[in-house]
């Protein structure tokens, strides 16, 4: 799939369920994030069970509902 096909196929998900992320999935995500950070010098963070980041006006305007887990690129 080329970049144009990827852009056409993309979609946004803004309504989330409150299902827990499985331990195996968390382990894989954590390992991949650490690997990316170590190789690139980035500061990627996995935020779990954190609802306050999506309580502001921009989140409400963006229609983000029930977000509690997300990945950030921090400086």
CHARMM internal coordinates of N, CA and C (Angstrom, degrees):
IC EDIT
DIST 1 N 1 CA 1.4474
DIST 1 CA 1 C 1.5269
ANGL 1 N 1 CA 1 C 108.01
DIST 1 C 2 N 1.3223
ANGL 1 CA 1 C 2 N 117.91
DIHE 1 N 1 CA 1 C 2 N 127.23
DIST 2 N 2 CA 1.4568
ANGL 1 C 2 N 2 CA 120.07
DIHE 1 CA 1 C 2 N 2 CA 178.88
DIST 2 CA 2 C 1.5342
ANGL 2 N 2 CA 2 C 110.16
DIHE 1 C 2 N 2 CA 2 C -87.68
DIST 2 C 3 N 1.3319
ANGL 2 CA 2 C 3 N 115.33
DIHE 2 N 2 CA 2 C 3 N 176.69
DIST 3 N 3 CA 1.4657
ANGL 2 C 3 N 3 CA 120.48
DIHE 2 CA 2 C 3 N 3 CA -174.74
DIST 3 CA 3 C 1.5264
ANGL 3 N 3 CA 3 C 112.03
DIHE 2 C 3 N 3 CA 3 C -60.80
DIST 3 C 4 N 1.3222
ANGL 3 CA 3 C 4 N 118.14
DIHE 3 N 3 CA 3 C 4 N -40.43
DIST 4 N 4 CA 1.4603
ANGL 3 C 4 N 4 CA 120.79
DIHE 3 CA 3 C 4 N 4 CA -179.77
DIST 4 CA 4 C 1.5275
ANGL 4 N 4 CA 4 C 111.11
DIHE 3 C 4 N 4 CA 4 C -64.40
DIST 4 C 5 N 1.3043
ANGL 4 CA 4 C 5 N 117.08
DIHE 4 N 4 CA 4 C 5 N -42.17
DIST 5 N 5 CA 1.4701
ANGL 4 C 5 N 5 CA 120.81
DIHE 4 CA 4 C 5 N 5 CA 177.80
DIST 5 CA 5 C 1.5296
ANGL 5 N 5 CA 5 C 110.72
DIHE 4 C 5 N 5 CA 5 C -63.75
DIST 5 C 6 N 1.3358
ANGL 5 CA 5 C 6 N 116.55
DIHE 5 N 5 CA 5 C 6 N -40.32
DIST 6 N 6 CA 1.4647
ANGL 5 C 6 N 6 CA 120.33
DIHE 5 CA 5 C 6 N 6 CA 177.61
DIST 6 CA 6 C 1.5203
ANGL 6 N 6 CA 6 C 111.16
DIHE 5 C 6 N 6 CA 6 C -61.86
DIST 6 C 7 N 1.3412
ANGL 6 CA 6 C 7 N 116.88
DIHE 6 N 6 CA 6 C 7 N -43.00
DIST 7 N 7 CA 1.4700
ANGL 6 C 7 N 7 CA 119.90
DIHE 6 CA 6 C 7 N 7 CA 179.66
DIST 7 CA 7 C 1.5250
ANGL 7 N 7 CA 7 C 111.36
DIHE 6 C 7 N 7 CA 7 C -64.10
DIST 7 C 8 N 1.3147
ANGL 7 CA 7 C 8 N 116.86
DIHE 7 N 7 CA 7 C 8 N -39.05
DIST 8 N 8 CA 1.4629
ANGL 7 C 8 N 8 CA 120.41
DIHE 7 CA 7 C 8 N 8 CA 179.32
DIST 8 CA 8 C 1.5254
ANGL 8 N 8 CA 8 C 111.79
DIHE 7 C 8 N 8 CA 8 C -69.26
DIST 8 C 9 N 1.3314
ANGL 8 CA 8 C 9 N 116.89
DIHE 8 N 8 CA 8 C 9 N -30.98
DIST 9 N 9 CA 1.4592
ANGL 8 C 9 N 9 CA 121.36
DIHE 8 CA 8 C 9 N 9 CA -176.08
DIST 9 CA 9 C 1.5327
ANGL 9 N 9 CA 9 C 113.00
DIHE 8 C 9 N 9 CA 9 C -86.78
DIST 9 C 10 N 1.3185
ANGL 9 CA 9 C 10 N 117.80
DIHE 9 N 9 CA 9 C 10 N -12.06
DIST 10 N 10 CA 1.4724
ANGL 9 C 10 N 10 CA 120.11
DIHE 9 CA 9 C 10 N 10 CA -174.90
DIST 10 CA 10 C 1.5205
ANGL 10 N 10 CA 10 C 111.37
DIHE 9 C 10 N 10 CA 10 C -67.13
DIST 10 C 11 N 1.3120
ANGL 10 CA 10 C 11 N 114.53
DIHE 10 N 10 CA 10 C 11 N 157.41
DIST 11 N 11 CA 1.4584
ANGL 10 C 11 N 11 CA 120.22
DIHE 10 CA 10 C 11 N 11 CA 175.37
DIST 11 CA 11 C 1.5212
ANGL 11 N 11 CA 11 C 108.77
DIHE 10 C 11 N 11 CA 11 C -152.26
DIST 11 C 12 N 1.2913
ANGL 11 CA 11 C 12 N 116.51
DIHE 11 N 11 CA 11 C 12 N 157.08
DIST 12 N 12 CA 1.4598
ANGL 11 C 12 N 12 CA 122.38
DIHE 11 CA 11 C 12 N 12 CA 178.95
DIST 12 CA 12 C 1.5191
ANGL 12 N 12 CA 12 C 109.30
DIHE 11 C 12 N 12 CA 12 C -103.22
DIST 12 C 13 N 1.3193
ANGL 12 CA 12 C 13 N 114.94
DIHE 12 N 12 CA 12 C 13 N 138.88
DIST 13 N 13 CA 1.4608
ANGL 12 C 13 N 13 CA 120.91
DIHE 12 CA 12 C 13 N 13 CA 173.78
DIST 13 CA 13 C 1.5179
ANGL 13 N 13 CA 13 C 106.24
DIHE 12 C 13 N 13 CA 13 C -113.90
DIST 13 C 14 N 1.3078
ANGL 13 CA 13 C 14 N 116.58
DIHE 13 N 13 CA 13 C 14 N 123.31
DIST 14 N 14 CA 1.4533
ANGL 13 C 14 N 14 CA 119.83
DIHE 13 CA 13 C 14 N 14 CA -177.32
DIST 14 CA 14 C 1.5191
ANGL 14 N 14 CA 14 C 112.95
DIHE 13 C 14 N 14 CA 14 C -125.13
DIST 14 C 15 N 1.2936
ANGL 14 CA 14 C 15 N 117.40
DIHE 14 N 14 CA 14 C 15 N -2.96
DIST 15 N 15 CA 1.4583
ANGL 14 C 15 N 15 CA 120.94
DIHE 14 CA 14 C 15 N 15 CA 175.95
DIST 15 CA 15 C 1.5196
ANGL 15 N 15 CA 15 C 107.49
DIHE 14 C 15 N 15 CA 15 C -115.98
DIST 15 C 16 N 1.3089
ANGL 15 CA 15 C 16 N 116.50
DIHE 15 N 15 CA 15 C 16 N 116.60
DIST 16 N 16 CA 1.4497
ANGL 15 C 16 N 16 CA 121.67
DIHE 15 CA 15 C 16 N 16 CA -172.84
DIST 16 CA 16 C 1.5174
ANGL 16 N 16 CA 16 C 110.57
DIHE 15 C 16 N 16 CA 16 C -113.51
DIST 16 C 17 N 1.3314
ANGL 16 CA 16 C 17 N 115.82
DIHE 16 N 16 CA 16 C 17 N 152.10
DIST 17 N 17 CA 1.4574
ANGL 16 C 17 N 17 CA 119.03
DIHE 16 CA 16 C 17 N 17 CA 175.71
DIST 17 CA 17 C 1.5290
ANGL 17 N 17 CA 17 C 108.04
DIHE 16 C 17 N 17 CA 17 C -93.74
DIST 17 C 18 N 1.3011
ANGL 17 CA 17 C 18 N 117.57
DIHE 17 N 17 CA 17 C 18 N 170.90
DIST 18 N 18 CA 1.4590
ANGL 17 C 18 N 18 CA 120.66
DIHE 17 CA 17 C 18 N 18 CA -178.10
DIST 18 CA 18 C 1.5295
ANGL 18 N 18 CA 18 C 112.06
DIHE 17 C 18 N 18 CA 18 C -102.77
DIST 18 C 19 N 1.3124
ANGL 18 CA 18 C 19 N 116.09
DIHE 18 N 18 CA 18 C 19 N 26.52
DIST 19 N 19 CA 1.4657
ANGL 18 C 19 N 19 CA 122.23
DIHE 18 CA 18 C 19 N 19 CA 178.82
DIST 19 CA 19 C 1.5304
ANGL 19 N 19 CA 19 C 110.30
DIHE 18 C 19 N 19 CA 19 C -70.22
DIST 19 C 20 N 1.3215
ANGL 19 CA 19 C 20 N 117.63
DIHE 19 N 19 CA 19 C 20 N 137.92
DIST 20 N 20 CA 1.4559
ANGL 19 C 20 N 20 CA 123.30
DIHE 19 CA 19 C 20 N 20 CA 177.76
DIST 20 CA 20 C 1.5378
ANGL 20 N 20 CA 20 C 110.37
DIHE 19 C 20 N 20 CA 20 C -67.60
DIST 20 C 21 N 1.3282
ANGL 20 CA 20 C 21 N 116.38
DIHE 20 N 20 CA 20 C 21 N 145.93
DIST 21 N 21 CA 1.4563
ANGL 20 C 21 N 21 CA 121.00
DIHE 20 CA 20 C 21 N 21 CA 173.72
DIST 21 CA 21 C 1.5223
ANGL 21 N 21 CA 21 C 107.07
DIHE 20 C 21 N 21 CA 21 C -80.40
DIST 21 C 22 N 1.3179
ANGL 21 CA 21 C 22 N 116.52
DIHE 21 N 21 CA 21 C 22 N 131.77
DIST 22 N 22 CA 1.4684
ANGL 21 C 22 N 22 CA 120.82
DIHE 21 CA 21 C 22 N 22 CA -177.31
DIST 22 CA 22 C 1.5285
ANGL 22 N 22 CA 22 C 111.02
DIHE 21 C 22 N 22 CA 22 C -64.80
DIST 22 C 23 N 1.3320
ANGL 22 CA 22 C 23 N 116.13
DIHE 22 N 22 CA 22 C 23 N 149.07
DIST 23 N 23 CA 1.4655
ANGL 22 C 23 N 23 CA 122.39
DIHE 22 CA 22 C 23 N 23 CA -177.00
DIST 23 CA 23 C 1.5276
ANGL 23 N 23 CA 23 C 111.97
DIHE 22 C 23 N 23 CA 23 C -57.15
DIST 23 C 24 N 1.3208
ANGL 23 CA 23 C 24 N 117.45
DIHE 23 N 23 CA 23 C 24 N -41.21
DIST 24 N 24 CA 1.4678
ANGL 23 C 24 N 24 CA 120.40
DIHE 23 CA 23 C 24 N 24 CA 179.77
DIST 24 CA 24 C 1.5257
ANGL 24 N 24 CA 24 C 111.09
DIHE 23 C 24 N 24 CA 24 C -63.76
DIST 24 C 25 N 1.3223
ANGL 24 CA 24 C 25 N 116.92
DIHE 24 N 24 CA 24 C 25 N -41.53
DIST 25 N 25 CA 1.4598
ANGL 24 C 25 N 25 CA 121.47
DIHE 24 CA 24 C 25 N 25 CA 178.43
DIST 25 CA 25 C 1.5233
ANGL 25 N 25 CA 25 C 110.65
DIHE 24 C 25 N 25 CA 25 C -65.11
DIST 25 C 26 N 1.3277
ANGL 25 CA 25 C 26 N 117.59
DIHE 25 N 25 CA 25 C 26 N -41.97
DIST 26 N 26 CA 1.4648
ANGL 25 C 26 N 26 CA 121.43
DIHE 25 CA 25 C 26 N 26 CA 177.17
DIST 26 CA 26 C 1.5219
ANGL 26 N 26 CA 26 C 111.25
DIHE 25 C 26 N 26 CA 26 C -61.17
DIST 26 C 27 N 1.3057
ANGL 26 CA 26 C 27 N 116.12
DIHE 26 N 26 CA 26 C 27 N -41.09
DIST 27 N 27 CA 1.4603
ANGL 26 C 27 N 27 CA 120.68
DIHE 26 CA 26 C 27 N 27 CA 179.29
DIST 27 CA 27 C 1.5271
ANGL 27 N 27 CA 27 C 111.00
DIHE 26 C 27 N 27 CA 27 C -63.23
DIST 27 C 28 N 1.3152
ANGL 27 CA 27 C 28 N 116.82
DIHE 27 N 27 CA 27 C 28 N -44.16
DIST 28 N 28 CA 1.4653
ANGL 27 C 28 N 28 CA 121.19
DIHE 27 CA 27 C 28 N 28 CA 179.02
DIST 28 CA 28 C 1.5293
ANGL 28 N 28 CA 28 C 110.27
DIHE 27 C 28 N 28 CA 28 C -64.14
DIST 28 C 29 N 1.3229
ANGL 28 CA 28 C 29 N 117.06
DIHE 28 N 28 CA 28 C 29 N -47.38
DIST 29 N 29 CA 1.4652
ANGL 28 C 29 N 29 CA 120.80
DIHE 28 CA 28 C 29 N 29 CA 179.14
DIST 29 CA 29 C 1.5285
ANGL 29 N 29 CA 29 C 111.26
DIHE 28 C 29 N 29 CA 29 C -59.27
DIST 29 C 30 N 1.3143
ANGL 29 CA 29 C 30 N 116.93
DIHE 29 N 29 CA 29 C 30 N -45.72
DIST 30 N 30 CA 1.4638
ANGL 29 C 30 N 30 CA 121.23
DIHE 29 CA 29 C 30 N 30 CA -179.38
DIST 30 CA 30 C 1.5214
ANGL 30 N 30 CA 30 C 111.22
DIHE 29 C 30 N 30 CA 30 C -61.68
DIST 30 C 31 N 1.3131
ANGL 30 CA 30 C 31 N 116.78
DIHE 30 N 30 CA 30 C 31 N -42.22
DIST 31 N 31 CA 1.4684
ANGL 30 C 31 N 31 CA 121.04
DIHE 30 CA 30 C 31 N 31 CA 179.18
DIST 31 CA 31 C 1.5185
ANGL 31 N 31 CA 31 C 111.34
DIHE 30 C 31 N 31 CA 31 C -64.54
DIST 31 C 32 N 1.3335
ANGL 31 CA 31 C 32 N 116.46
DIHE 31 N 31 CA 31 C 32 N -44.31
DIST 32 N 32 CA 1.4646
ANGL 31 C 32 N 32 CA 120.24
DIHE 31 CA 31 C 32 N 32 CA 179.89
DIST 32 CA 32 C 1.5307
ANGL 32 N 32 CA 32 C 111.62
DIHE 31 C 32 N 32 CA 32 C -65.52
DIST 32 C 33 N 1.3167
ANGL 32 CA 32 C 33 N 116.44
DIHE 32 N 32 CA 32 C 33 N -39.99
DIST 33 N 33 CA 1.4607
ANGL 32 C 33 N 33 CA 120.42
DIHE 32 CA 32 C 33 N 33 CA 178.51
DIST 33 CA 33 C 1.5192
ANGL 33 N 33 CA 33 C 110.60
DIHE 32 C 33 N 33 CA 33 C -64.28
DIST 33 C 34 N 1.3300
ANGL 33 CA 33 C 34 N 117.46
DIHE 33 N 33 CA 33 C 34 N -43.56
DIST 34 N 34 CA 1.4656
ANGL 33 C 34 N 34 CA 120.93
DIHE 33 CA 33 C 34 N 34 CA 178.39
DIST 34 CA 34 C 1.5181
ANGL 34 N 34 CA 34 C 110.67
DIHE 33 C 34 N 34 CA 34 C -62.22
DIST 34 C 35 N 1.3161
ANGL 34 CA 34 C 35 N 116.49
DIHE 34 N 34 CA 34 C 35 N -43.05
DIST 35 N 35 CA 1.4593
ANGL 34 C 35 N 35 CA 121.31
DIHE 34 CA 34 C 35 N 35 CA 179.12
DIST 35 CA 35 C 1.5362
ANGL 35 N 35 CA 35 C 111.01
DIHE 34 C 35 N 35 CA 35 C -61.39
DIST 35 C 36 N 1.3239
ANGL 35 CA 35 C 36 N 116.64
DIHE 35 N 35 CA 35 C 36 N -45.92
DIST 36 N 36 CA 1.4723
ANGL 35 C 36 N 36 CA 120.52
DIHE 35 CA 35 C 36 N 36 CA 178.33
DIST 36 CA 36 C 1.5185
ANGL 36 N 36 CA 36 C 111.52
DIHE 35 C 36 N 36 CA 36 C -62.40
DIST 36 C 37 N 1.3192
ANGL 36 CA 36 C 37 N 116.88
DIHE 36 N 36 CA 36 C 37 N -44.61
DIST 37 N 37 CA 1.4636
ANGL 36 C 37 N 37 CA 120.98
DIHE 36 CA 36 C 37 N 37 CA 179.47
DIST 37 CA 37 C 1.5232
ANGL 37 N 37 CA 37 C 111.09
DIHE 36 C 37 N 37 CA 37 C -62.05
DIST 37 C 38 N 1.3445
ANGL 37 CA 37 C 38 N 116.97
DIHE 37 N 37 CA 37 C 38 N -44.38
DIST 38 N 38 CA 1.4629
ANGL 37 C 38 N 38 CA 121.27
DIHE 37 CA 37 C 38 N 38 CA -178.97
DIST 38 CA 38 C 1.5295
ANGL 38 N 38 CA 38 C 111.67
DIHE 37 C 38 N 38 CA 38 C -64.39
DIST 38 C 39 N 1.3200
ANGL 38 CA 38 C 39 N 116.90
DIHE 38 N 38 CA 38 C 39 N -40.23
DIST 39 N 39 CA 1.4641
ANGL 38 C 39 N 39 CA 121.02
DIHE 38 CA 38 C 39 N 39 CA -177.16
DIST 39 CA 39 C 1.5228
ANGL 39 N 39 CA 39 C 112.98
DIHE 38 C 39 N 39 CA 39 C -76.95
DIST 39 C 40 N 1.3317
ANGL 39 CA 39 C 40 N 116.95
DIHE 39 N 39 CA 39 C 40 N -32.63
DIST 40 N 40 CA 1.4618
ANGL 39 C 40 N 40 CA 119.34
DIHE 39 CA 39 C 40 N 40 CA -169.49
DIST 40 CA 40 C 1.5236
ANGL 40 N 40 CA 40 C 114.42
DIHE 39 C 40 N 40 CA 40 C -109.08
DIST 40 C 41 N 1.3159
ANGL 40 CA 40 C 41 N 117.25
DIHE 40 N 40 CA 40 C 41 N -18.22
DIST 41 N 41 CA 1.4576
ANGL 40 C 41 N 41 CA 119.89
DIHE 40 CA 40 C 41 N 41 CA -173.82
DIST 41 CA 41 C 1.5243
ANGL 41 N 41 CA 41 C 112.78
DIHE 40 C 41 N 41 CA 41 C 80.57
DIST 41 C 42 N 1.3353
ANGL 41 CA 41 C 42 N 116.81
DIHE 41 N 41 CA 41 C 42 N 6.80
DIST 42 N 42 CA 1.4580
ANGL 41 C 42 N 42 CA 120.79
DIHE 41 CA 41 C 42 N 42 CA 177.24
DIST 42 CA 42 C 1.5232
ANGL 42 N 42 CA 42 C 110.21
DIHE 41 C 42 N 42 CA 42 C -72.37
DIST 42 C 43 N 1.3090
ANGL 42 CA 42 C 43 N 116.25
DIHE 42 N 42 CA 42 C 43 N 170.73
DIST 43 N 43 CA 1.4576
ANGL 42 C 43 N 43 CA 121.81
DIHE 42 CA 42 C 43 N 43 CA 176.30
DIST 43 CA 43 C 1.5326
ANGL 43 N 43 CA 43 C 107.91
DIHE 42 C 43 N 43 CA 43 C -125.88
DIST 43 C 44 N 1.3323
ANGL 43 CA 43 C 44 N 114.78
DIHE 43 N 43 CA 43 C 44 N 71.06
DIST 44 N 44 CA 1.4597
ANGL 43 C 44 N 44 CA 120.77
DIHE 43 CA 43 C 44 N 44 CA 177.78
DIST 44 CA 44 C 1.5179
ANGL 44 N 44 CA 44 C 107.45
DIHE 43 C 44 N 44 CA 44 C -82.68
DIST 44 C 45 N 1.3232
ANGL 44 CA 44 C 45 N 116.70
DIHE 44 N 44 CA 44 C 45 N 135.96
DIST 45 N 45 CA 1.4661
ANGL 44 C 45 N 45 CA 121.12
DIHE 44 CA 44 C 45 N 45 CA -178.84
DIST 45 CA 45 C 1.5213
ANGL 45 N 45 CA 45 C 110.14
DIHE 44 C 45 N 45 CA 45 C -130.80
DIST 45 C 46 N 1.3184
ANGL 45 CA 45 C 46 N 114.79
DIHE 45 N 45 CA 45 C 46 N 138.98
DIST 46 N 46 CA 1.4601
ANGL 45 C 46 N 46 CA 121.63
DIHE 45 CA 45 C 46 N 46 CA 174.02
DIST 46 CA 46 C 1.5254
ANGL 46 N 46 CA 46 C 106.80
DIHE 45 C 46 N 46 CA 46 C -98.09
DIST 46 C 47 N 1.3056
ANGL 46 CA 46 C 47 N 116.60
DIHE 46 N 46 CA 46 C 47 N 117.19
DIST 47 N 47 CA 1.4641
ANGL 46 C 47 N 47 CA 122.14
DIHE 46 CA 46 C 47 N 47 CA -179.50
DIST 47 CA 47 C 1.5188
ANGL 47 N 47 CA 47 C 108.18
DIHE 46 C 47 N 47 CA 47 C -103.71
DIST 47 C 48 N 1.3178
ANGL 47 CA 47 C 48 N 115.84
DIHE 47 N 47 CA 47 C 48 N 124.21
DIST 48 N 48 CA 1.4571
ANGL 47 C 48 N 48 CA 121.56
DIHE 47 CA 47 C 48 N 48 CA -176.62
DIST 48 CA 48 C 1.5186
ANGL 48 N 48 CA 48 C 111.11
DIHE 47 C 48 N 48 CA 48 C -118.79
DIST 48 C 49 N 1.3138
ANGL 48 CA 48 C 49 N 114.90
DIHE 48 N 48 CA 48 C 49 N 141.06
DIST 49 N 49 CA 1.4693
ANGL 48 C 49 N 49 CA 122.15
DIHE 48 CA 48 C 49 N 49 CA 177.04
DIST 49 CA 49 C 1.5220
ANGL 49 N 49 CA 49 C 112.40
DIHE 48 C 49 N 49 CA 49 C 51.96
DIST 49 C 50 N 1.3190
ANGL 49 CA 49 C 50 N 116.28
DIHE 49 N 49 CA 49 C 50 N 43.60
DIST 50 N 50 CA 1.4595
ANGL 49 C 50 N 50 CA 123.04
DIHE 49 CA 49 C 50 N 50 CA -178.62
DIST 50 CA 50 C 1.5244
ANGL 50 N 50 CA 50 C 108.56
DIHE 49 C 50 N 50 CA 50 C -122.76
DIST 50 C 51 N 1.3055
ANGL 50 CA 50 C 51 N 116.76
DIHE 50 N 50 CA 50 C 51 N 104.27
DIST 51 N 51 CA 1.4643
ANGL 50 C 51 N 51 CA 120.84
DIHE 50 CA 50 C 51 N 51 CA -176.52
DIST 51 CA 51 C 1.5265
ANGL 51 N 51 CA 51 C 113.36
DIHE 50 C 51 N 51 CA 51 C -95.77
DIST 51 C 52 N 1.3200
ANGL 51 CA 51 C 52 N 118.16
DIHE 51 N 51 CA 51 C 52 N -16.24
DIST 52 N 52 CA 1.4676
ANGL 51 C 52 N 52 CA 119.69
DIHE 51 CA 51 C 52 N 52 CA -171.99
DIST 52 CA 52 C 1.5215
ANGL 52 N 52 CA 52 C 113.48
DIHE 51 C 52 N 52 CA 52 C -70.37
DIST 52 C 53 N 1.3101
ANGL 52 CA 52 C 53 N 119.81
DIHE 52 N 52 CA 52 C 53 N -23.53
DIST 53 N 53 CA 1.4633
ANGL 52 C 53 N 53 CA 121.35
DIHE 52 CA 52 C 53 N 53 CA -178.42
DIST 53 CA 53 C 1.5223
ANGL 53 N 53 CA 53 C 112.20
DIHE 52 C 53 N 53 CA 53 C -65.79
DIST 53 C 54 N 1.3109
ANGL 53 CA 53 C 54 N 117.22
DIHE 53 N 53 CA 53 C 54 N -22.49
DIST 54 N 54 CA 1.4641
ANGL 53 C 54 N 54 CA 120.58
DIHE 53 CA 53 C 54 N 54 CA -176.77
DIST 54 CA 54 C 1.5307
ANGL 54 N 54 CA 54 C 111.46
DIHE 53 C 54 N 54 CA 54 C -114.06
DIST 54 C 55 N 1.3194
ANGL 54 CA 54 C 55 N 115.63
DIHE 54 N 54 CA 54 C 55 N 34.28
DIST 55 N 55 CA 1.4628
ANGL 54 C 55 N 55 CA 120.43
DIHE 54 CA 54 C 55 N 55 CA 177.77
DIST 55 CA 55 C 1.5180
ANGL 55 N 55 CA 55 C 112.89
DIHE 54 C 55 N 55 CA 55 C -100.96
DIST 55 C 56 N 1.3242
ANGL 55 CA 55 C 56 N 118.14
DIHE 55 N 55 CA 55 C 56 N -9.16
DIST 56 N 56 CA 1.4526
ANGL 55 C 56 N 56 CA 121.97
DIHE 55 CA 55 C 56 N 56 CA -174.62
DIST 56 CA 56 C 1.5208
ANGL 56 N 56 CA 56 C 113.26
DIHE 55 C 56 N 56 CA 56 C -78.89
DIST 56 C 57 N 1.3203
ANGL 56 CA 56 C 57 N 114.65
DIHE 56 N 56 CA 56 C 57 N 177.37
DIST 57 N 57 CA 1.4597
ANGL 56 C 57 N 57 CA 121.43
DIHE 56 CA 56 C 57 N 57 CA -177.22
DIST 57 CA 57 C 1.5240
ANGL 57 N 57 CA 57 C 111.90
DIHE 56 C 57 N 57 CA 57 C -64.22
DIST 57 C 58 N 1.3306
ANGL 57 CA 57 C 58 N 118.62
DIHE 57 N 57 CA 57 C 58 N -38.06
DIST 58 N 58 CA 1.4608
ANGL 57 C 58 N 58 CA 120.44
DIHE 57 CA 57 C 58 N 58 CA -179.18
DIST 58 CA 58 C 1.5261
ANGL 58 N 58 CA 58 C 111.08
DIHE 57 C 58 N 58 CA 58 C -65.41
DIST 58 C 59 N 1.3168
ANGL 58 CA 58 C 59 N 117.14
DIHE 58 N 58 CA 58 C 59 N -37.86
DIST 59 N 59 CA 1.4624
ANGL 58 C 59 N 59 CA 120.12
DIHE 58 CA 58 C 59 N 59 CA 177.83
DIST 59 CA 59 C 1.5255
ANGL 59 N 59 CA 59 C 110.38
DIHE 58 C 59 N 59 CA 59 C -65.56
DIST 59 C 60 N 1.3215
ANGL 59 CA 59 C 60 N 116.41
DIHE 59 N 59 CA 59 C 60 N -39.74
DIST 60 N 60 CA 1.4686
ANGL 59 C 60 N 60 CA 119.29
DIHE 59 CA 59 C 60 N 60 CA 178.31
DIST 60 CA 60 C 1.5275
ANGL 60 N 60 CA 60 C 110.78
DIHE 59 C 60 N 60 CA 60 C -67.39
DIST 60 C 61 N 1.3210
ANGL 60 CA 60 C 61 N 116.54
DIHE 60 N 60 CA 60 C 61 N -39.00
DIST 61 N 61 CA 1.4633
ANGL 60 C 61 N 61 CA 119.63
DIHE 60 CA 60 C 61 N 61 CA 177.54
DIST 61 CA 61 C 1.5257
ANGL 61 N 61 CA 61 C 110.98
DIHE 60 C 61 N 61 CA 61 C -66.68
DIST 61 C 62 N 1.3297
ANGL 61 CA 61 C 62 N 116.38
DIHE 61 N 61 CA 61 C 62 N -33.80
DIST 62 N 62 CA 1.4619
ANGL 61 C 62 N 62 CA 121.15
DIHE 61 CA 61 C 62 N 62 CA 178.74
DIST 62 CA 62 C 1.5127
ANGL 62 N 62 CA 62 C 112.90
DIHE 61 C 62 N 62 CA 62 C -80.30
DIST 62 C 63 N 1.3365
ANGL 62 CA 62 C 63 N 116.46
DIHE 62 N 62 CA 62 C 63 N -5.33
DIST 63 N 63 CA 1.4593
ANGL 62 C 63 N 63 CA 121.78
DIHE 62 CA 62 C 63 N 63 CA 177.29
DIST 63 CA 63 C 1.5199
ANGL 63 N 63 CA 63 C 113.52
DIHE 62 C 63 N 63 CA 63 C 67.21
DIST 63 C 64 N 1.3266
ANGL 63 CA 63 C 64 N 117.19
DIHE 63 N 63 CA 63 C 64 N 34.03
DIST 64 N 64 CA 1.4547
ANGL 63 C 64 N 64 CA 120.50
DIHE 63 CA 63 C 64 N 64 CA 177.29
DIST 64 CA 64 C 1.5252
ANGL 64 N 64 CA 64 C 108.57
DIHE 63 C 64 N 64 CA 64 C -82.48
DIST 64 C 65 N 1.3328
ANGL 64 CA 64 C 65 N 116.37
DIHE 64 N 64 CA 64 C 65 N 119.34
DIST 65 N 65 CA 1.4620
ANGL 64 C 65 N 65 CA 122.22
DIHE 64 CA 64 C 65 N 65 CA -175.30
DIST 65 CA 65 C 1.5289
ANGL 65 N 65 CA 65 C 109.53
DIHE 64 C 65 N 65 CA 65 C -121.02
DIST 65 C 66 N 1.3341
ANGL 65 CA 65 C 66 N 117.72
DIHE 65 N 65 CA 65 C 66 N 131.69
DIST 66 N 66 CA 1.4679
ANGL 65 C 66 N 66 CA 124.38
DIHE 65 CA 65 C 66 N 66 CA 175.40
DIST 66 CA 66 C 1.5232
ANGL 66 N 66 CA 66 C 114.60
DIHE 65 C 66 N 66 CA 66 C 64.25
DIST 66 C 67 N 1.3194
ANGL 66 CA 66 C 67 N 119.31
DIHE 66 N 66 CA 66 C 67 N 29.76
DIST 67 N 67 CA 1.4624
ANGL 66 C 67 N 67 CA 121.50
DIHE 66 CA 66 C 67 N 67 CA 177.82
DIST 67 CA 67 C 1.5199
ANGL 67 N 67 CA 67 C 108.66
DIHE 66 C 67 N 67 CA 67 C -78.18
DIST 67 C 68 N 1.3254
ANGL 67 CA 67 C 68 N 117.29
DIHE 67 N 67 CA 67 C 68 N 126.11
DIST 68 N 68 CA 1.4637
ANGL 67 C 68 N 68 CA 120.21
DIHE 67 CA 67 C 68 N 68 CA 174.89
DIST 68 CA 68 C 1.5205
ANGL 68 N 68 CA 68 C 112.39
DIHE 67 C 68 N 68 CA 68 C -135.84
DIST 68 C 69 N 1.3199
ANGL 68 CA 68 C 69 N 118.73
DIHE 68 N 68 CA 68 C 69 N -16.07
DIST 69 N 69 CA 1.4620
ANGL 68 C 69 N 69 CA 123.24
DIHE 68 CA 68 C 69 N 69 CA 178.26
DIST 69 CA 69 C 1.5227
ANGL 69 N 69 CA 69 C 108.14
DIHE 68 C 69 N 69 CA 69 C -126.43
DIST 69 C 70 N 1.3246
ANGL 69 CA 69 C 70 N 116.02
DIHE 69 N 69 CA 69 C 70 N 134.64
DIST 70 N 70 CA 1.4639
ANGL 69 C 70 N 70 CA 119.57
DIHE 69 CA 69 C 70 N 70 CA -179.50
DIST 70 CA 70 C 1.5201
ANGL 70 N 70 CA 70 C 110.08
DIHE 69 C 70 N 70 CA 70 C -161.62
DIST 70 C 71 N 1.3145
ANGL 70 CA 70 C 71 N 115.47
DIHE 70 N 70 CA 70 C 71 N 166.69
DIST 71 N 71 CA 1.4563
ANGL 70 C 71 N 71 CA 122.39
DIHE 70 CA 70 C 71 N 71 CA 178.60
DIST 71 CA 71 C 1.5281
ANGL 71 N 71 CA 71 C 107.62
DIHE 70 C 71 N 71 CA 71 C -112.44
DIST 71 C 72 N 1.3402
ANGL 71 CA 71 C 72 N 116.46
DIHE 71 N 71 CA 71 C 72 N 135.13
DIST 72 N 72 CA 1.4537
ANGL 71 C 72 N 72 CA 120.47
DIHE 71 CA 71 C 72 N 72 CA 178.70
DIST 72 CA 72 C 1.5184
ANGL 72 N 72 CA 72 C 110.59
DIHE 71 C 72 N 72 CA 72 C -120.82
DIST 72 C 73 N 1.3157
ANGL 72 CA 72 C 73 N 115.32
DIHE 72 N 72 CA 72 C 73 N 154.63
DIST 73 N 73 CA 1.4561
ANGL 72 C 73 N 73 CA 122.96
DIHE 72 CA 72 C 73 N 73 CA 166.57
DIST 73 CA 73 C 1.5171
ANGL 73 N 73 CA 73 C 105.14
DIHE 72 C 73 N 73 CA 73 C -109.37
DIST 73 C 74 N 1.3207
ANGL 73 CA 73 C 74 N 117.40
DIHE 73 N 73 CA 73 C 74 N 109.52
DIST 74 N 74 CA 1.4584
ANGL 73 C 74 N 74 CA 122.02
DIHE 73 CA 73 C 74 N 74 CA -174.03
DIST 74 CA 74 C 1.5385
ANGL 74 N 74 CA 74 C 110.34
DIHE 73 C 74 N 74 CA 74 C -109.13
DIST 74 C 75 N 1.3232
ANGL 74 CA 74 C 75 N 114.59
DIHE 74 N 74 CA 74 C 75 N 156.51
DIST 75 N 75 CA 1.4693
ANGL 74 C 75 N 75 CA 120.16
DIHE 74 CA 74 C 75 N 75 CA 176.10
DIST 75 CA 75 C 1.5063
ANGL 75 N 75 CA 75 C 110.04
DIHE 74 C 75 N 75 CA 75 C -112.48
END
COOR INIT
IC SEED 1 N 1 CA 1 C
IC BUILD
